[in-house]
Every structure is written in structure tokens, then in C-alpha cells.
Amino acid sequence: MGILAWIVFGGLAGLVAGYLMGGGGGSIIDIIVGIVGALLGGFIMGLVGHAGVTGWNWRSFEVAVLGAMVLLFVLRLVRGRERVRGRG
């Protein structure tokens, strides 16, 4: 896929992941998280021996959304810890 396709694909995945996770950090943040999450999802799938993001198809979209959801989860854990530290 070309860079523009990655941006659109990851952006859509990020928006869906933000929606499924109960709201993300806003549309722009969700799009950025989706792009990075698509790469993360492809990497994780490669580690377990499966194909990652292979093109513009439903399986790749599921991998991208899953990667974005994992990334959103980790970011929320980190942000939660920062908020707790800031109060003390």
C-alpha cells in the first residue's frame, strides 16, 4: 500500500478503535493512533506467524483496528498513571 492508503486505512481503523473503546483522545489523535496501531497490529500478527496488514481488505482492517485498540489501551494506562502522580 502507498503512504496515502496507509494514512486513510490507519485513520479509519483509529476512528473505529476509539469508538469501540468508548471514545479516544479526539479525531486527530484517534487517526494518529490508528496509523501507528495498524503498524503495531501487523507487527504483532507477524510475531505469532500470521499475515498482518496485507492490503485493503477486511482481515487487514481487523488487524489494524486490533492494533489501534491495543495502543489506545496502553496509552490510557500510561495517562492514568501520569494523572495519579500529578495529584500526589
VEXBATI-233371 format. One record per atom (N, C-alpha, C, O): residue number from 1; residue in one letter; atom name; x, y, z. Coordinates in steps of 0.05 Angstrom, whole numbers. Example, Ala and Ser with C-alpha at 12.3 -4.5 7.8 and 13.67 -1.06 7.14 Angstrom:
BEGIN
  resi  resn  name      px      py      pz
     1     A     N     264    -114     156
     1     A    CA     246     -90     156
     1     A     C     264     -66     156
     1     A     O     285     -66     169
     2     S     N     257     -45     142
     2     S    CA     273     -21     143
     2     S     C     258       1     157
     2     S     O     268      23     161
//
This chain:
BEGIN
  resi  resn  name      px      py      pz
     1     M     N      17     -24       0
     1     M    CA       0       0       0
     1     M     C      18      25       0
     1     M     O      40      25      11
     2     G     N       8      46     -13
     2     G    CA      23      71     -13
     2     G     C      18      86      13
     2     G     O       1      79      29
     3     I     N      34     107      17
     3     I    CA      33     122      42
     3     I     C       5     134      46
     3     I     O      -4     135      69
     4     L     N      -7     144      25
     4     L    CA     -34     156      28
     4     L     C     -54     135      36
     4     L     O     -72     141      53
     5     A     N     -52     112      24
     5     A    CA     -71      90      32
     5     A     C     -67      82      61
     5     A     O     -86      76      75
     6     W     N     -41      81      70
     6     W    CA     -36      75      98
     6     W     C     -49      95     117
     6     W     O     -60      88     138
     7     I     N     -47     121     109
     7     I    CA     -58     142     126
     7     I     C     -89     139     128
     7     I     O    -100     141     149
     8     V     N    -101     135     105
     8     V    CA    -131     132     104
     8     V     C    -139     107     119
     8     V     O    -157     107     136
     9     F     N    -126      85     113
     9     F    CA    -132      59     126
     9     F     C    -128      60     156
     9     F     O    -146      52     171
    10     G     N    -105      70     165
    10     G    CA    -100      72     193
    10     G     C    -118      92     207
    10     G     O    -127      88     229
    11     G     N    -125     114     193
    11     G    CA    -143     134     204
    11     G     C    -170     122     209
    11     G     O    -182     127     230
    12     L     N    -181     108     190
    12     L    CA    -207      94     193
    12     L     C    -206      74     216
    12     L     O    -224      72     232
    13     A     N    -184      59     217
    13     A    CA    -181      39     239
    13     A     C    -180      53     266
    13     A     O    -191      44     286
    14     G     N    -166      76     268
    14     G    CA    -164      91     293
    14     G     C    -191     102     302
    14     G     O    -198     101     325
    15     L     N    -207     112     283
    15     L    CA    -233     122     290
    15     L     C    -251     100     300
    15     L     O    -266     104     320
    16     V     N    -250      77     287
    16     V    CA    -266      54     296
    16     V     C    -257      44     323
    16     V     O    -273      39     341
    17     A     N    -231      42     327
    17     A    CA    -220      33     353
    17     A     C    -228      53     375
    17     A     O    -235      44     397
    18     G     N    -226      79     370
    18     G    CA    -234      99     390
    18     G     C    -263      96     397
    18     G     O    -270      98     421
    19     Y     N    -280      91     378
    19     Y    CA    -308      87     383
    19     Y     C    -313      62     399
    19     Y     O    -328      62     418
    20     L     N    -300      40     392
    20     L    CA    -303      14     406
    20     L     C    -293      15     435
    20     L     O    -302       1     452
    21     M     N    -273      32     439
    21     M    CA    -261      34     466
    21     M     C    -275      56     483
    21     M     O    -265      62     505
    22     G     N    -297      66     474
    22     G    CA    -311      86     490
    22     G     C    -301     114     487
    22     G     O    -301     129     506
    23     G     N    -292     121     464
    23     G    CA    -281     148     459
    23     G     C    -251     149     463
    23     G     O    -241     139     483
    24     G     N    -238     161     444
    24     G    CA    -209     163     446
    24     G     C    -201     191     454
    24     G     O    -214     204     471
    25     G     N    -180     201     443
    25     G    CA    -169     227     450
    25     G     C    -178     248     431
    25     G     O    -165     270     430
    26     G     N    -198     244     415
    26     G    CA    -206     263     394
    26     G     C    -200     251     367
    26     G     O    -184     232     365
    27     S     N    -212     262     347
    27     S    CA    -209     250     320
    27     S     C    -180     250     310
    27     S     O    -171     230     299
    28     I     N    -166     271     313
    28     I    CA    -138     273     303
    28     I     C    -121     252     318
    28     I     O    -105     238     306
    29     I     N    -123     251     344
    29     I    CA    -108     232     360
    29     I     C    -115     204     352
    29     I     O     -98     187     349
    30     D     N    -141     198     348
    30     D    CA    -150     171     340
    30     D     C    -138     164     313
    30     D     O    -131     141     309
    31     I     N    -137     183     295
    31     I    CA    -126     177     268
    31     I     C     -96     170     271
    31     I     O     -86     151     259
    32     I     N     -81     186     287
    32     I    CA     -53     180     291
    32     I     C     -49     153     304
    32     I     O     -32     138     296
    33     V     N     -65     148     325
    33     V    CA     -63     122     339
    33     V     C     -70     100     320
    33     V     O     -58      78     321
    34     G     N     -89     104     302
    34     G    CA     -97      84     282
    34     G     C     -74      77     263
    34     G     O     -70      54     257
    35     I     N     -60      97     254
    35     I    CA     -38      93     235
    35     I     C     -16      77     249
    35     I     O      -6      57     239
    36     V     N      -8      85     273
    36     V    CA      12      71     289
    36     V     C       1      43     297
    36     V     O      16      24     297
    37     G     N     -24      42     304
    37     G    CA     -36      17     312
    37     G     C     -37      -3     289
    37     G     O     -34     -27     294
    38     A     N     -41       6     264
    38     A    CA     -40     -12     241
    38     A     C     -13     -25     239
    38     A     O     -10     -49     233
    39     L     N       8      -9     242
    39     L    CA      35     -19     241
    39     L     C      40     -39     265
    39     L     O      52     -60     261
    40     L     N      30     -31     288
    40     L    CA      33     -48     312
    40     L     C      18     -75     308
    40     L     O      29     -96     314
    41     G     N      -7     -73     298
    41     G    CA     -22     -98     293
    41     G     C      -9    -116     274
    41     G     O      -8    -140     278
    42     G     N       2    -105     252
    42     G    CA      17    -121     232
    42     G     C      41    -134     244
    42     G     O      47    -157     239
    43     F     N      55    -119     262
    43     F    CA      79    -130     275
    43     F     C      72    -153     294
    43     F     O      85    -173     294
    44     I     N      51    -148     310
    44     I    CA      42    -169     329
    44     I     C      33    -194     314
    44     I     O      40    -217     322
    45     M     N      18    -191     292
    45     M    CA       9    -214     277
    45     M     C      33    -229     265
    45     M     O      33    -254     263
    46     G     N      53    -214     256
    46     G    CA      78    -227     245
    46     G     C      92    -243     266
    46     G     O     104    -263     260
    47     L     N      92    -233     291
    47     L    CA     105    -248     313
    47     L     C      92    -275     319
    47     L     O     106    -294     326
    48     V     N      66    -276     315
    48     V    CA      52    -301     321
    48     V     C      48    -319     296
    48     V     O      35    -339     296
    49     G     N      61    -310     274
    49     G    CA      62    -327     250
    49     G     C      39    -323     230
    49     G     O      35    -340     213
    50     H     N      25    -301     232
    50     H    CA       2    -296     214
    50     H     C       9    -271     197
    50     H     O      27    -255     204
    51     A     N      -6    -268     175
    51     A    CA      -2    -244     159
    51     A     C     -14    -220     173
    51     A     O     -35    -222     186
    52     G     N      -1    -198     171
    52     G    CA     -10    -173     184
    52     G     C     -28    -158     164
    52     G     O     -47    -169     153
    53     V     N     -22    -133     160
    53     V    CA     -37    -116     142
    53     V     C     -26    -122     114
    53     V     O      -3    -114     108
    54     T     N     -42    -134      97
    54     T    CA     -33    -143      70
    54     T     C     -44    -127      48
    54     T     O     -37    -131      25
    55     G     N     -62    -109      53
    55     G    CA     -74     -93      33
    55     G     C    -101     -82      43
    55     G     O    -106     -81      67
    56     W     N    -117     -73      24
    56     W    CA    -142     -61      31
    56     W     C    -164     -82      31
    56     W     O    -178     -86      12
    57     N     N    -166     -96      54
    57     N    CA    -186    -118      57
    57     N     C    -195    -119      86
    57     N     O    -184    -106     104
    58     W     N    -217    -134      91
    58     W    CA    -229    -135     118
    58     W     C    -210    -147     138
    58     W     O    -209    -137     161
    59     R     N    -195    -168     131
    59     R    CA    -177    -180     151
    59     R     C    -155    -160     159
    59     R     O    -149    -158     183
    60     S     N    -144    -146     140
    60     S    CA    -124    -126     147
    60     S     C    -136    -103     164
    60     S     O    -124     -93     182
    61     F     N    -161     -96     158
    61     F    CA    -175     -75     174
    61     F     C    -179     -85     202
    61     F     O    -175     -69     221
    62     E     N    -186    -110     206
    62     E    CA    -189    -121     233
    62     E     C    -163    -120     248
    62     E     O    -162    -113     272
    63     V     N    -141    -127     235
    63     V    CA    -114    -126     247
    63     V     C    -107     -98     255
    63     V     O     -97     -93     277
    64     A     N    -113     -79     237
    64     A    CA    -107     -51     243
    64     A     C    -123     -40     266
    64     A     O    -113     -26     283
    65     V     N    -149     -47     267
    65     V    CA    -166     -39     290
    65     V     C    -156     -52     316
    65     V     O    -155     -38     336
    66     L     N    -149     -77     315
    66     L    CA    -139     -91     339
    66     L     C    -114     -77     349
    66     L     O    -110     -73     373
    67     G     N     -95     -71     330
    67     G    CA     -71     -57     338
    67     G     C     -76     -30     350
    67     G     O     -63     -22     369
    68     A     N     -95     -15     338
    68     A    CA    -102      11     349
    68     A     C    -115       8     376
    68     A     O    -110      25     394
    69     M     N    -131     -12     381
    69     M    CA    -143     -16     407
    69     M     C    -122     -23     428
    69     M     O    -124     -13     450
    70     V     N    -103     -39     421
    70     V    CA     -81     -45     439
    70     V     C     -65     -20     446
    70     V     O     -59     -15     470
    71     L     N     -60      -4     426
    71     L    CA     -45      21     431
    71     L     C     -61      40     448
    71     L     O     -50      53     466
    72     L     N     -87      43     443
    72     L    CA    -104      60     459
    72     L     C    -105      51     488
    72     L     O    -104      67     507
    73     F     N    -106      25     492
    73     F    CA    -106      13     519
    73     F     C     -81      21     534
    73     F     O     -82      29     557
    74     V     N     -58      17     521
    74     V    CA     -32      23     533
    74     V     C     -30      53     539
    74     V     O     -21      61     560
    75     L     N     -38      70     520
    75     L    CA     -37      99     524
    75     L     C     -55     107     548
    75     L     O     -47     125     563
    76     R     N     -78      95     550
    76     R    CA     -95     101     573
    76     R     C     -83      93     599
    76     R     O     -86     107     620
    77     L     N     -69      70     600
    77     L    CA     -55      62     624
    77     L     C     -34      82     632
    77     L     O     -31      89     655
    78     V     N     -18      91     612
    78     V    CA       3     110     617
    78     V     C      -9     137     627
    78     V     O       1     148     646
    79     R     N     -29     146     613
    79     R    CA     -42     171     621
    79     R     C     -54     170     648
    79     R     O     -53     189     664
    80     G     N     -65     147     655
    80     G    CA     -77     144     682
    80     G     C     -56     145     704
    80     G     O     -61     157     725
    81     R     N     -33     134     699
    81     R    CA     -11     135     718
    81     R     C       0     164     721
    81     R     O       6     172     743
    82     E     N       1     178     699
    82     E    CA      10     206     700
    82     E     C      -9     223     716
    82     E     O       0     240     732
    83     R     N     -34     219     713
    83     R    CA     -54     234     728
    83     R     C     -52     228     758
    83     R     O     -54     246     774
    84     V     N     -48     203     765
    84     V    CA     -46     196     793
    84     V     C     -21     209     805
    84     V     O     -22     219     827
    85     R     N       2     208     791
    85     R    CA      26     221     801
    85     R     C      23     251     804
    85     R     O      33     262     823
    86     G     N       9     263     786
    86     G    CA       5     292     787
    86     G     C     -11     302     810
    86     G     O      -8     325     819
    87     R     N     -28     285     821
    87     R    CA     -45     293     844
    87     R     C     -29     292     871
    87     R     O     -36     307     889
    88     G     N     -10     274     872
    88     G    CA       4     269     897
    88     G     C      22     290     905
    88     G     O      35     288     926
//
